[in-house]
């Protein structure tokens, strides 16, 4: 991807995937408007990037904070938005606090939906522009232990698909990237341990960022699923879901064991 002249708003910039995306976008020559809730980590990231990088500390679930971010986007004249902010909580559905369930829907789905609506007039003014949604394999496969997260990512994928079709006759292109398990702080020690027990491959954030740049480099490409065999399972789940039902039923006991609040785990990676 040639980012020369592009002006990009990236949410969730201080997390593992966000940092990797910011660095790789900066290497392409793009100018960055970075947003995150963690002011200290956001400032640290900005010091690693070109001096024309702009940062806005914001919680995108907040109407006031979104307004400040939209104002900064207008001032820079952005032509790309990358929705990367998100949260994930692992646990059995009936055991999770209602507030935790709601938080995942608000941050992962409602906030990017509202922010996209608020920024769309600006994007439509550009000759070419892009809306990019960072989803998940779990936006296509419902997995035990991740009910609210899956629901939010299914919704995000649906939003991206709808907007791609609704904006097809404009200069705004809509892209959706679906990473598989990634080695970031988003995964707590329980999820790390679960992935190991299930034999799930885990990518580094730099791999995900690289996949994003490859997606953006192909203007006609709208979706990209990261990792094998996950991308195969997505296709199987779409046409023969009972096969995936059976496969996950065989892993349900493991999921329940790792989701149990009575089982403790310590993070082993650094």
Beta strands, then each sheet from edge to edge (+ up, - down):
strand 1: 7-10
strand 2: 31-36
strand 3: 54-57
strand 4: 80-83
strand 5: 129-134
strand 6: 172-178
strand 7: 223-225
sheet 1: 3+ 2+ 1+ 4+ 5+ 6+ 7+
end
